[in-house]
């Protein structure tokens, strides 16, 4: 029988964390009000240190407020339970301790029967490590995860929580950024979108923005030009980028329209950037999970430099929508998805069924609890998606050719 559950959010933000916490609290309040709920602060960091908040009756009564906000009220961190060296360095475990055992023992000490993790592939693979440790060592605890990532790149889950909202927010951000095309002559605008290895968010953001461009009225007689506001190129990590050929195509756009608007995934062309950095003897920074610290590489500036001379741009403007997009409150689509997933997560937890909740692409897109050993990150964006091919055709960009695997 379940007496106490714990919640934690981890990894980078996505526009679903606060709402997912609210959904889980509402689910338990409705179906198992006797179950105690705590929330570990700052993800696995709080789990290791025993730092948690209690979900009081007052919080339960007003849990619906959490759907109105972005971010995570209980905090996030990037902690990998199998990276003992990093955890020792950060003072979260002592030398010689097994972080998985520290976490498991903490759950027992706190009287937790069920742990709900809300996070992306790193969070859920860490949850998988913890779940396996708990099972192997007969701790009798259940771990049930919810998939959040704005990249929408978790295998085998069709749609991650927060991804649709992030694309919508990125398109909204772009409306103001693209207005800068008349702030001078021959302006190159680069909208850099989050997406380390997966271009789904960049493509979806460009799609939503282009749909807005097509839905409103324009007045070209006074310079309010649809073509000048539209997307002119979309670059994602999965597609080969022939800069010389694209520059030839985009130079025509610049000459005719007076600007070029590019939607760029932060992971696009990263192999070329890393190669150049290493050739110049520069250090490539990585995080605790071994991922390249893209914010220190600045892909938008690199692409801006490559294209500026070829397009005879007089001004280059690089704008990043990542933090604006990922910290937004969930939209209607995501709130509906969150509700369906949190309801199943509560049912699974009460039944002692571990795994990650999601629509299983390998099983007819059925919403189910997917075994942890089937969860992994790095799902590539499908370049043959009809809506993406149609978008590229509308903006005059050639059909994409798959690129060689990018650096990680």
Residue pairs with C-beta under 8 A, 6 or more apart in sequence:
1 113
2 32
2 35
2 113
2 114
2 349
2 350
3 35
3 36
3 111
3 113
4 35
4 36
4 37
4 38
4 110
4 111
4 112
4 113
4 114
5 24
5 28
5 35
5 36
5 37
5 38
5 112
5 113
5 114
5 115
5 116
5 349
6 37
6 38
6 39
6 40
6 47
6 52
6 107
6 110
6 112
6 114
6 115
6 116
7 21
7 24
7 37
7 38
7 39
7 40
7 74
7 115
7 116
7 118
8 39
8 40
8 43
8 44
8 46
8 47
8 74
8 115
8 116
8 117
8 118
9 17
9 20
9 21
9 43
9 72
9 74
9 75
9 76
9 117
9 118
9 119
9 148
10 43
10 44
10 76
10 77
10 78
10 79
10 117
10 118
10 119
10 122
10 123
10 126
11 43
11 76
11 78
11 119
11 120
11 122
11 123
11 148
11 149
12 76
12 78
12 120
12 149
12 150
12 326
13 70
13 71
13 72
13 76
13 326
13 327
14 120
14 148
14 149
14 150
14 160
14 161
14 162
14 163
14 166
14 326
15 70
15 150
15 162
15 165
15 166
15 169
15 325
15 326
15 327
15 328
15 329
15 330
15 331
15 334
16 118
16 148
16 161
16 162
16 165
16 330
16 334
16 338
17 70
17 71
17 72
17 76
17 118
17 148
17 162
18 66
18 67
18 69
18 70
18 71
18 72
18 73
18 329
18 330
19 66
19 67
19 329
19 330
19 334
19 335
19 338
20 118
20 146
20 148
20 161
20 338
20 341
20 342
21 39
21 66
21 72
21 73
21 74
21 118
22 63
22 64
22 65
22 66
22 67
23 67
23 338
23 339
23 341
23 342
23 343
24 37
24 116
24 342
24 345
24 346
25 37
25 55
25 59
25 60
25 63
25 66
26 63
26 64
26 342
27 342
27 343
27 345
27 346
28 35
28 37
28 346
29 60
29 63
31 346
31 347
31 350
32 346
32 350
33 60
36 54
36 55
36 111
37 54
37 55
37 60
38 52
38 53
38 54
38 55
38 110
38 112
39 52
39 53
39 55
39 74
40 46
40 47
40 51
40 52
40 74
41 51
41 52
41 53
41 74
41 75
42 51
42 74
42 75
42 76
42 77
43 75
43 76
43 77
43 78
43 79
43 119
43 123
44 77
44 79
44 80
44 81
44 103
44 126
45 51
45 77
45 79
45 92
46 52
46 74
46 75
46 77
47 103
47 106
47 107
47 115
48 79
48 81
48 87
48 92
48 93
48 99
48 102
48 103
48 106
49 92
50 106
50 109
50 110
52 110
53 74
66 73
67 329
67 330
67 335
68 329
69 329
70 327
70 328
70 329
70 330
71 327
78 122
78 287
78 288
78 289
79 87
79 90
79 92
79 126
79 288
80 86
80 87
80 122
80 126
80 288
80 289
81 87
81 99
81 100
81 103
81 126
81 129
81 130
82 99
82 100
82 126
82 129
83 99
83 288
83 289
84 93
84 97
84 98
84 99
86 288
87 93
87 99
88 94
88 95
92 99
93 99
93 102
100 129
100 130
100 133
101 133
101 137
103 130
104 130
104 133
104 134
104 137
104 139
104 141
107 115
107 134
107 139
107 141
108 139
108 141
112 141
113 140
113 141
113 142
114 141
114 142
114 143
114 144
114 349
115 127
115 130
115 141
115 142
115 143
115 144
116 143
116 144
116 145
116 146
116 345
116 349
117 123
117 124
117 126
117 127
117 143
117 144
117 145
117 146
118 145
118 146
118 148
118 161
119 126
119 127
119 145
119 146
119 147
119 148
119 149
120 147
120 148
120 149
120 151
120 153
120 154
120 160
120 377
121 149
121 153
121 154
121 155
121 375
121 376
121 377
121 378
122 289
122 377
123 145
123 148
124 145
124 147
124 154
124 356
124 372
124 375
125 375
125 376
125 377
127 143
127 145
127 356
127 372
128 372
128 373
128 375
130 143
131 143
131 354
131 372
132 372
133 139
134 140
134 141
134 143
135 354
142 349
142 352
142 353
142 354
143 354
143 372
144 345
144 348
144 349
144 353
144 354
144 355
144 356
144 357
144 369
145 355
145 356
145 357
145 372
145 375
146 161
146 341
146 342
146 345
146 356
146 357
147 154
147 157
147 160
147 161
147 341
147 356
147 357
147 358
148 160
148 161
148 162
149 160
149 162
149 163
149 377
150 160
150 162
150 163
150 166
150 167
150 194
150 201
150 325
150 326
151 160
151 163
151 194
151 195
151 196
151 197
151 198
151 200
151 201
152 159
152 160
152 163
152 198
152 200
152 201
152 204
152 379
152 381
153 160
153 197
153 198
153 200
153 377
153 378
153 379
153 380
153 381
154 160
154 356
154 358
154 375
154 376
154 377
154 379
155 361
155 374
155 375
155 376
155 377
155 378
155 379
156 358
156 360
156 361
156 362
156 363
156 370
156 374
156 375
156 379
157 356
157 358
157 359
157 360
157 361
157 370
157 375
158 358
158 359
158 360
158 361
158 365
159 337
159 358
159 359
160 358
161 330
161 334
161 337
161 338
161 341
162 326
162 330
162 334
163 200
163 201
163 204
163 334
164 204
164 331
164 333
164 334
164 337
165 325
165 328
165 329
165 330
165 331
165 333
165 334
166 194
166 201
166 205
166 325
166 326
166 328
167 201
167 204
167 205
167 207
167 208
167 325
168 208
168 331
169 321
169 324
169 325
169 328
170 191
170 193
170 201
170 205
170 208
170 209
170 321
170 324
170 325
171 205
171 208
171 209
171 212
173 191
173 319
173 321
173 324
173 325
174 191
174 205
174 209
174 263
174 321
175 209
175 212
177 189
177 191
177 317
177 319
177 321
178 189
178 191
178 209
178 229
178 261
179 229
180 187
180 189
180 317
181 187
181 189
181 228
181 229
181 258
181 259
181 261
182 223
182 228
182 258
182 259
183 315
183 317
184 314
184 315
185 258
185 314
186 254
186 258
186 259
186 311
186 312
186 313
186 314
186 315
187 258
187 259
187 260
187 313
187 314
187 315
187 316
187 317
188 254
188 259
188 260
188 262
188 304
188 307
188 308
188 311
188 313
188 315
188 316
188 317
189 259
189 260
189 261
189 262
189 317
189 319
190 262
190 264
190 300
190 303
190 304
190 316
190 317
190 318
190 319
191 205
191 261
191 262
191 263
191 264
191 319
191 320
191 321
192 264
192 265
192 266
192 299
192 300
192 318
192 319
192 320
192 321
192 322
193 201
193 202
193 205
193 263
193 264
193 265
193 266
193 320
193 321
193 322
193 325
194 201
194 265
194 266
194 321
194 322
194 325
194 326
195 201
195 202
195 236
195 237
195 265
195 266
195 267
195 268
196 237
196 266
196 267
196 291
196 292
196 294
197 237
197 267
197 378
197 380
197 406
197 408
198 236
198 237
198 238
198 265
198 267
198 378
198 379
198 380
198 381
199 235
199 236
199 237
199 238
199 239
199 265
199 267
199 268
199 380
199 381
200 381
201 265
201 325
202 234
202 235
202 236
202 263
202 264
202 265
202 268
203 234
203 236
203 381
203 385
203 388
203 391
205 263
205 321
205 325
206 231
206 234
206 263
206 391
207 387
207 388
207 391
209 231
209 263
210 230
210 231
210 391
210 394
210 395
213 226
213 229
213 230
213 231
214 226
218 224
218 225
218 226
218 229
220 226
225 257
227 256
227 257
228 257
228 258
228 259
229 261
230 261
230 395
231 261
231 262
231 263
231 391
231 395
232 250
232 253
232 257
232 260
232 261
232 262
232 395
232 396
232 397
233 246
233 250
233 260
233 261
233 262
233 263
233 395
233 397
234 262
234 263
234 264
234 391
234 392
234 395
234 397
235 241
235 262
235 263
235 264
235 265
235 268
235 269
235 303
236 265
236 268
236 381
236 383
236 400
237 265
237 267
237 268
237 269
237 270
237 380
237 381
237 403
237 406
238 380
238 381
238 383
238 400
238 402
238 403
239 268
239 383
239 400
239 401
239 402
239 403
240 400
240 401
240 402
240 403
240 404
241 268
241 269
241 403
243 306
243 307
243 310
244 310
245 398
246 307
246 397
247 307
247 310
247 311
249 396
249 397
249 398
250 260
250 262
250 307
250 311
251 310
251 311
251 312
253 259
253 260
253 396
254 260
254 311
254 312
254 313
260 307
260 311
260 313
262 303
262 307
264 299
264 300
264 303
266 294
266 299
266 300
266 320
266 322
267 294
267 299
267 406
268 299
268 303
269 299
269 302
269 303
270 292
270 294
270 297
270 299
270 406
270 407
271 404
271 406
271 407
273 297
273 299
273 302
274 284
274 292
274 297
274 407
277 284
277 297
278 284
284 292
284 297
285 292
285 293
285 296
286 292
286 293
287 293
290 408
291 408
292 407
292 408
300 318
300 319
300 320
301 318
304 316
304 318
305 316
307 313
307 316
308 316
330 338
340 367
341 357
341 358
341 367
344 357
344 367
344 368
344 369
345 357
345 369
348 354
348 355
348 357
348 369
353 369
354 369
354 371
354 372
355 369
355 370
355 371
355 372
356 369
356 370
356 372
356 375
357 367
357 368
357 369
357 370
358 367
358 368
358 370
359 365
359 366
359 367
359 368
360 366
360 367
360 368
360 370
362 374
381 388
382 388
383 389
383 400
383 402
389 399
392 398
392 399
392 400
